[in-house]
Amino acid sequence: MAEAIAVAIAGLEAGELPIGAVVVAGGEVVGRAHTQERAQRRLLVHAELLALDAADQVPGWDRGSATLYSTVEPCLMCLGAAASAMVGRIVFAVSAPSDGAARFAAEWDVHRTADLPHVRLPEVVAGVRRADAEALLRRYLDLRSGEDDGLTRWVQSLLLP
């Protein structure tokens, strides 16, 4: 998670929302990225997707034992990408109650049918280094004080108790 936080800091310094993600397999980082929505002026450039894409370009890593670390709970799109990449585990810091997908992953095994034995969602671990990731989100809001757009309101929602 320390590396994901470092990547999030780099994103914040680049003017992005401070969400960082890394994929670790066999003790090595095989993919890392921060969110790039402002730089690319696109929405489908979440940190998790970009880190998974970078890892996917590295041959031979053990997907099933790999972990995707993210500073914020992945959305349903990123959870699906992690499942498609066959990542074994997701670890995140800050929960995203409005659009995070951890609840879906937790309930999947309960509702999975015998018809879909090949579909396996990663194990999910929440709250790792939450205070560090929240501090970055607060810093992001401080840098954008006075702005009132959907993104700043979403970040504020992450910081509610």
C-alpha positions in Angstrom: 0.0 0.0 0.0 3.0 2.3 0.6 3.7 2.2 -3.2 0.0 3.0 -4.0 0.2 6.0 -1.7 3.4 7.2 -3.4 1.7 6.9 -6.8 -1.3 8.8 -5.5 1.0 11.6 -4.3 2.5 11.8 -7.8 -1.0 12.1 -9.2 -1.8 14.8 -6.8 1.3 16.7 -7.7 0.3 16.3 -11.4 -3.1 17.9 -10.6 -5.1 14.7 -10.5 -7.4 13.2 -7.9 -4.9 11.4 -5.6 -5.9 7.8 -6.3 -3.0 5.4 -6.8 -2.9 1.7 -7.6 -0.3 -0.9 -7.9 -0.4 -4.6 -8.9 2.0 -6.8 -6.9 2.9 -10.3 -8.0 5.6 -12.5 -6.5 6.7 -9.6 -4.3 7.3 -7.3 -7.3 5.3 -4.4 -8.6 4.2 -5.3 -12.1 1.9 -2.4 -12.7 1.4 1.1 -11.2 -0.6 4.2 -12.1 -2.6 7.1 -10.7 -5.9 8.4 -12.0 -5.5 10.5 -15.1 -8.9 11.9 -15.8 -7.8 15.5 -15.9 -4.7 14.9 -18.0 -6.4 12.7 -20.5 -9.8 14.4 -20.3 -11.4 11.0 -20.2 -13.3 9.0 -17.6 -12.1 5.5 -18.2 -8.6 6.1 -16.9 -9.0 5.1 -13.3 -5.8 4.2 -11.4 -6.8 0.6 -11.1 -7.5 0.1 -14.8 -4.2 1.7 -15.8 -2.2 -0.3 -13.3 -4.0 -3.5 -14.4 -3.3 -2.6 -18.0 0.4 -2.0 -17.3 0.6 -5.4 -15.5 -1.1 -7.1 -18.3 1.7 -6.1 -20.6 4.3 -7.9 -18.3 4.6 -11.6 -19.3 4.5 -14.4 -16.9 3.3 -12.9 -13.6 1.3 -15.1 -11.3 -2.2 -13.5 -11.6 -4.0 -15.7 -9.0 -1.6 -14.8 -6.2 -1.3 -11.1 -7.3 -2.8 -8.2 -5.3 -4.2 -5.0 -6.6 -3.6 -2.2 -4.0 -5.6 1.0 -4.3 -5.9 4.1 -2.2 -9.7 4.2 -2.8 -12.2 1.4 -3.0 -12.4 0.3 -6.7 -15.6 0.9 -8.6 -17.6 -1.8 -10.2 -15.7 -1.3 -13.5 -12.4 -1.7 -11.8 -13.5 -4.7 -9.8 -14.6 -6.3 -13.1 -11.3 -5.5 -14.7 -9.4 -7.1 -11.7 -11.6 -10.2 -12.0 -11.0 -10.3 -15.8 -7.2 -10.0 -15.1 -7.7 -12.9 -12.6 -6.1 -10.9 -9.8 -6.5 -12.9 -6.5 -6.9 -10.0 -4.1 -7.8 -6.3 -3.8 -6.6 -4.2 -0.9 -7.8 -0.7 -0.5 -7.6 2.2 2.0 -10.7 4.4 1.8 -14.2 3.1 1.3 -16.4 4.6 -1.4 -19.9 4.1 -0.2 -21.6 5.6 -3.2 -19.9 3.7 -5.9 -17.4 1.2 -4.4 -17.7 -2.4 -5.4 -16.5 -4.2 -2.3 -20.0 -5.1 -1.2 -20.6 -6.7 -4.6 -17.4 -8.8 -4.3 -18.3 -9.9 -0.7 -21.8 -11.0 -1.8 -20.8 -12.6 -5.1 -19.7 -16.0 -3.6 -23.0 -16.1 -1.6 -25.1 -15.7 -4.8 -22.8 -17.4 -7.4 -24.4 -20.2 -9.2 -23.0 -23.5 -10.4 -23.5 -22.1 -13.9 -20.7 -19.7 -13.5 -17.8 -21.5 -11.7 -15.2 -19.8 -13.9 -16.2 -16.3 -12.7 -14.3 -15.6 -9.5 -14.0 -12.2 -7.9 -10.9 -11.2 -6.0 -10.8 -11.4 -2.2 -11.2 -7.8 -0.8 -9.5 -6.3 2.2 -10.5 -2.8 3.3 -9.1 0.0 5.4 -5.4 -0.5 5.0 -3.6 2.8 5.6 -6.9 4.6 5.5 -5.6 7.6 7.4 -2.8 8.2 4.9 -5.1 8.0 1.9 -7.7 10.3 3.6 -4.9 12.9 4.3 -4.2 13.0 0.5 -7.9 13.4 -0.3 -8.1 16.3 2.3 -5.0 17.9 0.6 -6.8 17.6 -2.8 -9.8 19.4 -1.4 -7.6 22.1 0.2 -6.0 22.7 -3.2 -9.4 23.1 -4.7 -11.1 25.1 -2.0 -14.0 27.1 -3.4 -14.7 24.6 -6.2 -18.0 22.9 -6.0 -18.2 20.3 -8.7 -19.2 16.7 -8.7 -15.7 15.4 -8.2 -15.1 17.6 -5.1 -18.5 16.6 -3.7 -17.6 12.9 -4.3 -14.3 13.3 -2.5 -16.0 15.0 0.4 -18.4 12.0 0.6 -15.4 9.7 1.1 -14.3 11.6 4.1 -17.6 11.5 6.0 -17.6 9.3 9.1 
